[in-house]
Amino acid sequence: MWIIYALLSAFFAALTAIFAKAGVQNINSNLATAIRTVVVLILIWSIVLFRGEAKDLGSISKYSLTFLILSGLATGFSWIFYFKAIQTGNVSQVALIDKLSVVLTLILAAVFLGEPFSLKVVAAMVLIVSGVIVLIW
């Protein structure tokens, strides 16, 4: 099932890039990011409240909360820089360069989470980096 969720994530990320590029024209990229963030906030809290999942708030450990806050900060900075990049560049180029995050995630997952590298993972990383180099060149 996780593959279906991952494919849906990729699909909606692609729509995000296209919709964001159209929406960020003629407005400040930080304002555009703030509007997008409010929409995401309303959407996810609506889901949490509808499903009755807010009752779990009190059981979140400080450890989990710390890393969720750090993840939120990283997401915020990612969105801020992404919106600025698509405002001034081609979304097709920005989106591909943004996918270097996959390579960085694989490296960080190995270093901090102990996830293994395989020949297949290294080959995929090389292909992603090669694609970005071809695009930039």
NUDREN-555946 format. One record per atom (N, C-alpha, C, O): residue number from 1; chain; x negated, y, z; residue in one letter. Coordinates in steps of 0.02 Angstrom, whole numbers, plus 50000, padded with zeros to 5 digits. Each point is the difference from the previous one (the first is absolute). Layout:
BEGIN
PT,NUM,A,X,Y,Z,A
...
! end
This chain:
BEGIN
PT,1,A,49959,49940,50000,M
PT,1,A,50041,50060,50000,M
PT,1,A,49957,50063,50000,M
PT,1,A,50020,50052,49973,M
PT,2,A,49920,49944,50057,W
PT,2,A,49958,50060,50004,W
PT,2,A,49981,50024,49930,W
PT,2,A,49990,50060,49990,W
PT,3,A,50005,49895,49962,I
PT,3,A,49982,50020,49931,I
PT,3,A,50055,50043,49970,I
PT,3,A,49986,50050,49966,I
PT,4,A,50076,49933,50047,I
PT,4,A,50056,50040,49975,I
PT,4,A,49998,50069,50031,I
PT,4,A,50009,50050,49966,I
PT,5,A,49979,49953,50100,Y
PT,5,A,49995,50065,50033,Y
PT,5,A,49942,50041,49972,Y
PT,5,A,50006,50061,49991,Y
PT,6,A,49938,49907,49996,A
PT,6,A,49942,50035,49973,A
PT,6,A,50014,50026,49929,A
PT,6,A,49981,50056,49984,A
PT,7,A,50053,49905,49976,L
PT,7,A,50019,50022,49932,L
PT,7,A,50049,50058,50003,L
PT,7,A,49995,50047,49961,L
PT,8,A,50053,49949,50085,L
PT,8,A,50047,50056,50009,L
PT,8,A,49963,50063,50023,L
PT,8,A,50016,50055,49978,L
PT,9,A,49935,49935,50067,S
PT,9,A,49960,50057,50023,S
PT,9,A,49964,50032,49941,S
PT,9,A,49999,50062,49994,S
PT,10,A,49971,49897,49964,A
PT,10,A,49964,50027,49941,A
PT,10,A,50048,50037,49953,A
PT,10,A,49983,50053,49974,A
PT,11,A,50076,49918,50016,F
PT,11,A,50049,50032,49956,F
PT,11,A,50021,50068,50027,F
PT,11,A,50001,50049,49963,F
PT,12,A,50015,49953,50102,F
PT,12,A,50021,50064,50028,F
PT,12,A,49943,50050,50007,F
PT,12,A,50011,50060,49996,F
PT,13,A,49928,49915,50012,A
PT,13,A,49941,50045,50000,A
PT,13,A,49992,50031,49931,A
PT,13,A,49983,50059,49995,A
PT,14,A,50030,49902,49953,A
PT,14,A,49996,50028,49932,A
PT,14,A,50054,50053,49990,A
PT,14,A,49986,50054,49972,A
PT,15,A,50075,49932,50050,L
PT,15,A,50052,50051,49995,L
PT,15,A,49982,50062,50040,L
PT,15,A,50014,50056,49979,L
PT,16,A,49956,49933,50080,T
PT,16,A,49979,50056,50042,T
PT,16,A,49954,50047,49962,T
PT,16,A,50009,50061,50002,T
PT,17,A,49942,49911,49963,A
PT,17,A,49953,50041,49963,A
PT,17,A,50035,50040,49946,A
PT,17,A,49986,50059,49992,A
PT,18,A,50058,49909,49971,I
PT,18,A,50035,50034,49945,I
PT,18,A,50046,50054,50027,I
PT,18,A,49999,50057,49976,I
PT,19,A,50041,49926,50073,F
PT,19,A,50047,50049,50029,F
PT,19,A,49962,50057,50033,F
PT,19,A,50020,50058,49995,F
PT,20,A,49925,49926,50040,A
PT,20,A,49961,50052,50034,A
PT,20,A,49970,50049,49951,A
PT,20,A,50001,50060,50011,A
PT,21,A,49971,49914,49934,K
PT,21,A,49970,50044,49949,K
PT,21,A,50052,50048,49973,K
PT,21,A,49986,50059,49991,K
PT,22,A,50074,49916,49996,A
PT,22,A,50054,50043,49975,A
PT,22,A,50021,50051,50054,A
PT,22,A,50015,50057,49984,A
PT,23,A,49986,49921,50078,G
PT,23,A,50025,50043,50054,G
PT,23,A,49950,50051,50026,G
PT,23,A,50020,50051,50028,G
PT,24,A,49916,49937,49962,V
PT,24,A,49949,50043,50029,V
PT,24,A,49983,50060,49954,V
PT,24,A,49962,50044,50019,V
PT,25,A,50066,49955,49922,Q
PT,25,A,49987,50056,49955,Q
PT,25,A,50032,50064,50026,Q
PT,25,A,50058,50000,50021,Q
PT,26,A,49905,50053,49979,N
PT,26,A,50024,50067,50018,N
PT,26,A,50015,50009,50074,N
PT,26,A,50033,50048,50019,N
PT,27,A,49944,49906,50025,I
PT,27,A,50006,50011,50072,I
PT,27,A,49934,49979,50033,I
PT,27,A,49961,49963,49971,I
PT,28,A,50028,50061,50088,N
PT,28,A,49941,49983,50038,N
PT,28,A,50000,49925,50015,N
PT,28,A,50051,49972,50020,N
PT,29,A,49891,49996,49970,S
PT,29,A,49997,49928,50010,S
PT,29,A,50011,49980,50073,S
PT,29,A,50027,49946,50012,S
PT,30,A,49954,50096,50036,N
PT,30,A,50013,49984,50070,N
PT,30,A,50074,50003,50016,N
PT,30,A,50026,49958,50037,N
PT,31,A,50009,50091,49934,L
PT,31,A,50073,50004,50009,L
PT,31,A,50033,49939,49969,L
PT,31,A,50047,49972,50029,L
PT,32,A,49930,50008,49912,A
PT,32,A,50027,49940,49968,A
PT,32,A,49990,49938,50044,A
PT,32,A,50045,49959,50006,A
PT,33,A,49896,50035,50023,T
PT,33,A,49985,49944,50045,T
PT,33,A,50046,50002,50061,T
PT,33,A,50024,49948,50023,T
PT,34,A,49987,50111,50004,A
PT,34,A,50044,50007,50059,A
PT,34,A,50071,49979,49983,A
PT,34,A,50033,49966,50040,A
PT,35,A,49992,50054,49903,I
PT,35,A,50068,49981,49979,I
PT,35,A,50004,49924,49993,I
PT,35,A,50047,49969,50025,I
PT,36,A,49904,50001,49942,R
PT,36,A,49999,49928,49991,R
PT,36,A,49998,49964,50068,R
PT,36,A,50034,49950,50010,R
PT,37,A,49927,50077,50036,T
PT,37,A,49993,49969,50066,T
PT,37,A,50066,50001,50038,T
PT,37,A,50016,49952,50034,T
PT,38,A,50020,50103,49962,V
PT,38,A,50065,50005,50033,V
PT,38,A,50049,49947,49972,V
PT,38,A,50037,49968,50037,V
PT,39,A,49962,50024,49897,V
PT,39,A,50043,49950,49968,V
PT,39,A,49982,49930,50025,V
PT,39,A,50044,49961,50017,V
PT,40,A,49891,50024,49986,V
PT,40,A,49978,49934,50024,V
PT,40,A,50021,49991,50073,V
PT,40,A,50024,49947,50019,V
PT,41,A,49967,50105,50021,L
PT,41,A,50018,49998,50071,L
PT,41,A,50075,49984,50009,L
PT,41,A,50018,49957,50039,L
PT,42,A,50024,50078,49924,I
PT,42,A,50072,49989,50004,I
PT,42,A,50018,49929,49977,I
PT,42,A,50040,49966,50031,I
PT,43,A,49929,50012,49914,L
PT,43,A,50014,49934,49973,L
PT,43,A,49983,49945,50050,L
PT,43,A,50042,49957,50015,L
PT,44,A,49897,50044,50011,I
PT,44,A,49978,49945,50043,I
PT,44,A,50036,50001,50067,I
PT,44,A,50017,49947,50027,I
PT,45,A,49995,50112,50002,W
PT,45,A,50037,50002,50063,W
PT,45,A,50072,49978,49990,W
PT,45,A,50029,49971,50046,W
PT,46,A,50000,50043,49897,S
PT,46,A,50068,49976,49986,S
PT,46,A,50001,49924,49999,S
PT,46,A,50046,49969,50027,S
PT,47,A,49904,50001,49942,I
PT,47,A,49996,49927,49998,I
PT,47,A,49990,49972,50070,I
PT,47,A,50034,49952,50019,I
PT,48,A,49919,50076,50019,V
PT,48,A,49987,49976,50068,V
PT,48,A,50063,50006,50044,V
PT,48,A,50016,49952,50036,V
PT,49,A,50019,50103,49960,L
PT,49,A,50060,50010,50041,L
PT,49,A,50056,49954,49977,L
PT,49,A,50035,49971,50042,L
PT,50,A,49975,50022,49893,F
PT,50,A,50053,49958,49973,F
PT,50,A,49990,49927,50021,F
PT,50,A,50048,49965,50015,F
PT,51,A,49890,50013,49985,R
PT,51,A,49984,49930,50016,R
PT,51,A,49992,49989,50076,R
PT,51,A,49989,49943,50022,R
PT,52,A,50017,50109,50018,G
PT,52,A,49995,49994,50072,G
PT,52,A,49929,49985,50024,G
PT,52,A,49991,49970,50053,G
PT,53,A,49959,50051,49910,E
PT,53,A,49931,49985,50016,E
PT,53,A,49967,50052,50045,E
PT,53,A,49943,49990,50023,E
PT,54,A,50091,50065,49991,A
PT,54,A,49972,50052,50043,A
PT,54,A,49993,49977,50072,A
PT,54,A,49961,50028,50038,A
PT,55,A,50075,49920,49981,K
PT,55,A,49996,49974,50068,K
PT,55,A,49931,49974,50017,K
PT,55,A,49982,49993,50058,K
PT,56,A,49978,49991,49891,D
PT,56,A,49932,49973,50010,D
PT,56,A,49948,50055,50015,D
PT,56,A,49942,49984,50013,D
PT,57,A,50077,50079,49986,L
PT,57,A,49953,50055,50010,L
PT,57,A,49962,49993,50066,L
PT,57,A,49939,50010,50002,L
PT,58,A,50095,49973,50051,G
PT,58,A,49969,49996,50066,G
PT,58,A,49950,49944,50008,G
PT,58,A,49961,50000,50047,G
PT,59,A,50041,49951,49909,S
PT,59,A,49956,49942,50006,S
PT,59,A,49936,50006,49959,S
PT,59,A,49960,49953,49998,S
PT,60,A,50030,50104,49970,I
PT,60,A,49940,50009,49959,I
PT,60,A,49940,50013,50047,I
PT,60,A,50003,50044,50042,I
PT,61,A,49944,49918,49949,S
PT,61,A,49940,50008,50042,S
PT,61,A,49963,50064,49981,S
PT,61,A,50008,50026,49945,S
PT,62,A,49951,49999,50101,K
PT,62,A,49959,50059,49985,K
PT,62,A,49952,49986,49943,K
PT,62,A,49986,50044,49959,K
PT,63,A,49989,49895,50039,Y
PT,63,A,49954,49979,49946,Y
PT,63,A,50035,50007,49932,Y
PT,63,A,49974,50032,49954,Y
PT,64,A,50086,49939,50040,S
PT,64,A,50037,50003,49937,S
PT,64,A,50018,50072,49983,S
PT,64,A,49993,50022,49943,S
PT,65,A,50030,50015,50107,L
PT,65,A,50020,50069,49989,L
PT,65,A,49940,50042,49976,L
PT,65,A,50008,50041,49955,L
PT,66,A,49934,49948,50075,T
PT,66,A,49940,50037,49979,T
PT,66,A,49985,49988,49926,T
PT,66,A,49988,50047,49963,T
PT,67,A,50013,49889,50017,F
PT,67,A,49984,49985,49931,F
PT,67,A,50055,50020,49951,F
PT,67,A,49986,50016,49943,F
PT,68,A,50076,49984,50080,L
PT,68,A,50054,50025,49957,L
PT,68,A,49994,50076,49990,L
PT,68,A,50013,50025,49945,L
PT,69,A,49967,50010,50107,I
PT,69,A,49989,50072,49994,I
PT,69,A,49941,50014,49953,I
PT,69,A,50005,50043,49957,I
PT,70,A,49941,49920,50051,L
PT,70,A,49943,50008,49955,L
PT,70,A,50020,49984,49927,L
PT,70,A,49979,50035,49954,L
PT,71,A,50061,49913,50037,S
PT,71,A,50024,49983,49933,S
PT,71,A,50043,50056,49972,S
PT,71,A,49995,50016,49941,S
PT,72,A,50047,50013,50101,G
PT,72,A,50042,50056,49978,G
PT,72,A,49959,50060,49979,G
PT,72,A,50015,50033,49950,G
PT,73,A,49932,49982,50089,L
PT,73,A,49956,50055,49982,L
PT,73,A,49964,49986,49934,L
PT,73,A,49994,50044,49957,L
PT,74,A,49983,49894,50034,A
PT,74,A,49967,49982,49937,A
PT,74,A,50048,50005,49942,A
PT,74,A,49982,50024,49946,A
PT,75,A,50080,49954,50064,T
PT,75,A,50051,50006,49947,T
PT,75,A,50012,50073,49983,T
PT,75,A,50004,50018,49941,T
PT,76,A,50002,50023,50110,G
PT,76,A,50011,50072,49988,G
PT,76,A,49945,50031,49959,G
PT,76,A,50013,50037,49952,G
PT,77,A,49925,49950,50068,F
PT,77,A,49944,50027,49961,F
PT,77,A,49999,49972,49929,F
PT,77,A,49986,50036,49953,F
PT,78,A,50029,49900,50040,S
PT,78,A,50002,49970,49934,S
PT,78,A,50052,50035,49956,S
PT,78,A,49986,50017,49943,S
PT,79,A,50073,49995,50084,W
PT,79,A,50052,50033,49962,W
PT,79,A,49981,50072,49983,W
PT,79,A,50012,50023,49944,W
PT,80,A,49959,50013,50103,I
PT,80,A,49980,50069,49988,I
PT,80,A,49952,50004,49941,I
PT,80,A,50009,50040,49955,I
PT,81,A,49939,49917,50047,F
PT,81,A,49950,50002,49946,F
PT,81,A,50028,49972,49935,F
PT,81,A,49982,50024,49946,F
PT,82,A,50061,49926,50058,Y
PT,82,A,50031,49972,49940,Y
PT,82,A,50043,50052,49964,Y
PT,82,A,49995,50008,49940,Y
PT,83,A,50047,50027,50098,F
PT,83,A,50043,50051,49970,F
PT,83,A,49958,50056,49969,F
PT,83,A,50017,50025,49946,F
PT,84,A,49930,49995,50088,K
PT,84,A,49956,50052,49972,K
PT,84,A,49968,49975,49935,K
PT,84,A,49994,50038,49952,K
PT,85,A,49985,49899,50048,A
PT,85,A,49968,49971,49940,A
PT,85,A,50049,49995,49942,A
PT,85,A,49981,50018,49943,A
PT,86,A,50080,49959,50069,I
PT,86,A,50047,49993,49943,I
PT,86,A,50026,50068,49977,I
PT,86,A,50022,50007,49943,I
PT,87,A,49975,50042,50101,Q
PT,87,A,50022,50067,49980,Q
PT,87,A,49952,50029,49948,Q
PT,87,A,50021,50036,49955,Q
PT,88,A,49916,49948,50053,T
PT,88,A,49949,50031,49955,T
PT,88,A,49973,49951,49948,T
PT,88,A,49965,50022,49954,T
PT,89,A,50048,49914,50052,G
PT,89,A,49973,49951,49953,G
PT,89,A,50055,49958,49969,G
PT,89,A,50059,50007,50016,G
PT,90,A,49920,49949,49939,N
PT,90,A,50047,49954,49969,N
PT,90,A,50018,49944,50049,N
PT,90,A,49955,49971,50031,N
PT,91,A,50109,50016,49977,V
PT,91,A,50021,49950,50048,V
PT,91,A,49972,49931,49982,V
PT,91,A,49986,49960,50045,V
PT,92,A,50005,50026,49891,S
PT,92,A,49973,49935,49980,S
PT,92,A,49928,49992,50024,S
PT,92,A,49979,49945,50019,S
PT,93,A,49983,50108,49980,Q
PT,93,A,49930,49997,50023,Q
PT,93,A,49997,49999,50077,Q
PT,93,A,49963,49961,50029,Q
PT,94,A,50077,50083,50002,V
PT,94,A,50000,50003,50073,V
PT,94,A,50023,49934,50030,V
PT,94,A,49970,49975,50048,V
PT,95,A,50082,49995,49924,A
PT,95,A,50026,49937,50027,A
PT,95,A,49948,49945,49996,A
PT,95,A,49994,49960,50046,A
PT,96,A,49969,50037,49899,L
PT,96,A,49949,49948,49994,L
PT,96,A,49943,50011,50050,L
PT,96,A,49978,49953,50033,L
PT,97,A,49999,50109,49972,I
PT,97,A,49947,50014,50049,I
PT,97,A,50024,49986,50071,I
PT,97,A,49963,49975,50042,I
PT,98,A,50101,50042,49971,D
PT,98,A,50029,49986,50065,D
PT,98,A,49998,49925,50016,D
PT,98,A,49997,49981,50059,D
PT,99,A,50005,49978,49891,K
PT,99,A,49999,49927,50011,K
PT,99,A,49931,49975,50021,K
PT,99,A,49993,49941,50016,K
PT,100,A,49957,50102,49986,L
PT,100,A,49937,49982,50032,L
PT,100,A,50012,49984,50073,L
PT,100,A,49958,49969,50033,L
PT,101,A,50099,50053,49993,S
PT,101,A,50018,49984,50068,S
PT,101,A,50004,49924,50010,S
PT,101,A,49989,49975,50055,S
PT,102,A,50028,49989,49892,V
PT,102,A,50002,49927,50004,V
PT,102,A,49930,49973,50016,V
PT,102,A,49992,49957,50043,V
PT,103,A,49958,50068,49921,V
PT,103,A,49931,49978,50011,V
PT,103,A,49978,50019,50071,V
PT,103,A,49970,49959,50035,V
PT,104,A,50044,50102,49984,L
PT,104,A,49981,50023,50067,L
PT,104,A,50036,49959,50054,L
PT,104,A,49971,49985,50052,L
PT,105,A,50093,49998,49936,T
PT,105,A,50037,49960,50048,T
PT,105,A,49969,49931,50007,T
PT,105,A,49994,49974,50056,T
PT,106,A,49986,49996,49889,L
PT,106,A,49969,49933,50003,L
PT,106,A,49935,50002,50040,L
PT,106,A,49986,49956,50040,L
PT,107,A,49975,50097,49949,I
PT,107,A,49936,50007,50037,I
PT,107,A,50014,50011,50074,I
PT,107,A,49970,49967,50043,I
PT,108,A,50075,50079,49973,L
PT,108,A,50016,50014,50070,L
PT,108,A,50033,49941,50035,L
PT,108,A,49988,49989,50059,L
PT,109,A,50053,49973,49905,A
PT,109,A,50031,49940,50029,A
PT,109,A,49947,49948,50017,A
PT,109,A,50006,49965,50050,A
PT,110,A,49942,50030,49909,A
PT,110,A,49946,49952,50014,A
PT,110,A,49960,50024,50061,A
PT,110,A,49984,49960,50044,A
PT,111,A,50001,50105,49958,V
PT,111,A,49958,50027,50054,V
PT,111,A,50037,50000,50067,V
PT,111,A,49973,49978,50051,V
PT,112,A,50089,50048,49950,F
PT,112,A,50035,50011,50063,F
PT,112,A,50047,49943,50020,F
PT,112,A,50013,49990,50059,F
PT,113,A,50013,49973,49892,L
PT,113,A,50049,49948,50015,L
PT,113,A,49972,49930,49989,L
PT,113,A,50033,49950,50015,L
PT,114,A,49906,50047,49959,G
PT,114,A,49969,49935,49990,G
PT,114,A,50030,49960,49942,G
PT,114,A,49991,49939,49997,G
PT,115,A,50045,50094,49958,E
PT,115,A,50029,49964,49944,E
PT,115,A,49944,49982,49951,E
PT,115,A,49955,50040,49987,E
PT,116,A,50048,49899,49986,P
PT,116,A,49944,49975,49959,P
PT,116,A,50000,50029,49929,P
PT,116,A,50052,50017,49972,P
PT,117,A,49888,49988,50002,F
PT,117,A,49991,50016,49929,F
PT,117,A,49993,49934,49963,F
PT,117,A,49965,49954,50024,F
PT,118,A,50066,50040,49920,S
PT,118,A,49991,49942,49957,S
PT,118,A,49975,50026,49933,S
PT,118,A,50000,50060,49987,S
PT,119,A,49979,49895,49971,L
PT,119,A,49978,50019,49933,L
PT,119,A,50057,50034,49963,L
PT,119,A,49989,50048,49962,L
PT,120,A,50072,49928,50048,K
PT,120,A,50058,50029,49968,K
PT,120,A,50012,50072,50023,K
PT,120,A,50015,50044,49959,K
PT,121,A,49976,49969,50106,V
PT,121,A,50009,50067,50027,V
PT,121,A,49947,50047,49973,V
PT,121,A,50015,50056,49980,V
PT,122,A,49923,49921,50019,V
PT,122,A,49945,50041,49974,V
PT,122,A,50011,50015,49926,V
PT,122,A,49989,50057,49977,V
PT,123,A,50033,49893,49985,A
PT,123,A,50013,50011,49928,A
PT,123,A,50055,50052,49990,A
PT,123,A,49995,50043,49957,A
PT,124,A,50058,49953,50084,A
PT,124,A,50054,50049,49995,A
PT,124,A,49975,50070,50017,A
PT,124,A,50019,50048,49967,A
PT,125,A,49939,49957,50084,M
PT,125,A,49972,50065,50018,M
PT,125,A,49959,50029,49943,M
PT,125,A,50005,50059,49985,M
PT,126,A,49954,49899,49985,V
PT,126,A,49957,50023,49944,V
PT,126,A,50044,50023,49942,V
PT,126,A,49985,50051,49968,V
PT,127,A,50068,49913,50017,L
PT,127,A,50046,50020,49946,L
PT,127,A,50034,50066,50015,L
PT,127,A,50006,50042,49955,L
PT,128,A,50016,49967,50106,I
PT,128,A,50033,50063,50019,I
PT,128,A,49952,50059,49993,I
PT,128,A,50016,50051,49970,I
PT,129,A,49924,49941,50058,V
PT,129,A,49950,50054,49996,V
PT,129,A,49981,50012,49927,V
PT,129,A,49992,50057,49979,V
PT,130,A,50001,49890,49982,S
PT,130,A,49983,50007,49928,S
PT,130,A,50055,50040,49964,S
PT,130,A,49985,50043,49959,S
PT,131,A,50077,49941,50056,G
PT,131,A,50056,50037,49969,G
PT,131,A,49998,50074,50017,G
PT,131,A,50014,50041,49957,G
PT,132,A,49971,49975,50105,V
PT,132,A,49996,50071,50020,V
PT,132,A,49942,50034,49964,V
PT,132,A,50006,50057,49977,V
PT,133,A,49937,49909,50018,I
PT,133,A,49942,50029,49965,I
PT,133,A,50017,50013,49927,I
PT,133,A,49983,50053,49974,I
PT,134,A,50050,49899,49993,V
PT,134,A,50020,50009,49930,V
PT,134,A,50046,50060,49994,V
PT,134,A,49993,50040,49953,V
PT,135,A,50053,49967,50093,L
PT,135,A,50047,50057,49998,L
PT,135,A,49964,50066,50008,L
PT,135,A,50014,50048,49964,L
PT,136,A,49939,49955,50083,I
PT,136,A,49965,50063,50013,I
PT,136,A,49953,50017,49943,I
PT,136,A,49992,50059,49982,I
PT,137,A,49977,49890,49990,W
PT,137,A,49951,50010,49947,W
PT,137,A,50035,50026,49939,W
PT,137,A,49968,50012,49949,W
! end
